[in-house]
């Protein structure tokens, strides 16, 4: 049996929804946990960017990386439109993952 690959591209924001971070990972739940608990010092820990507002899953890493680059290259408004389309309330999609 072949292993099922799964990669995610995600968008995080801060409490005020003013700062965006776009990333790619092979383990979304673990990666979001790391952001929320500031495991690594950097942009997301410095600016309190730890609210998951959007994600997409991919079977192949090349597709995920391509999508990440596309999102990073898009305008702020395109990111906002994408988030609002699937998450109009800007809820933290990972809120119940760690309870």
C-alpha positions as CSV (number, residue, x, y, z in Angstrom):
1,X,0.0,0.0,0.0
2,X,1.3,3.4,-1.0
3,X,1.7,6.1,1.6
4,X,-0.8,9.0,1.2
5,X,1.1,12.2,0.9
6,X,-0.5,15.3,2.4
7,X,0.8,18.8,2.4
8,X,-1.0,22.0,3.4
9,X,-0.7,25.6,2.5
10,X,-2.0,27.9,5.2
11,X,-2.7,31.5,6.1
12,X,-2.3,32.8,9.6
13,X,-3.2,36.2,10.9
14,X,-3.1,38.1,14.2
15,X,-6.0,39.0,16.5
16,X,-6.8,42.2,14.6
17,X,-6.5,40.4,11.2
18,X,-4.0,43.0,10.0
19,X,-0.9,40.8,9.5
20,X,-0.7,37.7,7.2
21,X,1.7,34.8,7.2
22,X,1.6,32.1,4.5
23,X,3.3,28.8,4.9
24,X,3.5,25.2,3.7
25,X,3.8,22.1,5.8
26,X,3.5,18.3,5.8
27,X,1.8,18.3,9.2
28,X,-0.7,21.2,9.6
29,X,-1.8,20.5,13.2
30,X,1.8,20.2,14.5
31,X,2.9,23.3,12.6
32,X,0.0,25.4,13.9
33,X,0.7,24.2,17.5
34,X,4.3,25.4,17.0
35,X,3.1,28.8,15.9
36,X,0.6,29.1,18.8
37,X,3.3,28.1,21.3
38,X,6.0,30.2,19.8
39,X,8.3,27.2,19.4
40,X,10.5,29.2,16.9
41,X,11.4,32.8,17.3
42,X,10.6,34.9,14.3
43,X,8.0,36.8,12.4
44,X,4.9,34.9,13.7
45,X,6.0,34.9,17.3
46,X,7.1,38.6,17.2
47,X,3.8,39.8,15.7
48,X,1.5,37.3,17.5
49,X,0.4,35.7,14.2
50,X,-1.2,32.5,15.3
51,X,-4.8,32.4,14.1
52,X,-5.4,29.9,11.3
53,X,-7.9,31.5,8.9
54,X,-7.3,29.5,5.7
55,X,-5.7,26.3,4.5
56,X,-5.7,24.0,1.4
57,X,-4.5,20.4,1.2
58,X,-2.4,18.9,-1.6
59,X,-1.2,15.4,-2.3
60,X,2.1,16.6,-3.8
61,X,4.7,18.9,-2.2
62,X,5.4,20.6,-5.6
63,X,1.7,21.6,-5.9
64,X,1.7,23.0,-2.4
65,X,4.9,25.0,-2.9
66,X,3.5,26.3,-6.2
67,X,0.3,27.4,-4.5
68,X,2.2,29.0,-1.6
69,X,4.3,31.1,-4.0
70,X,1.1,32.1,-5.9
71,X,-0.6,33.2,-2.6
72,X,2.5,35.1,-1.5
73,X,2.7,36.9,-4.8
74,X,-0.9,37.9,-4.8
75,X,-2.3,41.2,-3.5
76,X,-3.5,41.7,0.0
77,X,-7.0,42.0,-1.3
78,X,-6.8,38.7,-3.1
79,X,-5.8,37.1,0.2
80,X,-8.7,38.8,2.0
81,X,-11.1,37.7,-0.7
82,X,-9.9,34.1,-0.4
83,X,-10.2,34.0,3.4
84,X,-13.7,35.6,3.3
85,X,-14.9,33.1,0.7
86,X,-14.4,30.1,3.0
87,X,-14.2,31.8,6.4
88,X,-16.4,34.9,6.4
89,X,-16.2,35.3,10.2
90,X,-12.4,35.1,10.2
91,X,-12.6,32.3,12.9
92,X,-9.6,30.4,14.1
93,X,-10.0,27.2,12.2
94,X,-7.7,25.4,14.6
95,X,-9.5,26.5,17.8
96,X,-10.8,23.1,18.7
97,X,-7.6,21.2,17.7
98,X,-5.8,21.7,21.0
99,X,-8.5,21.6,23.6
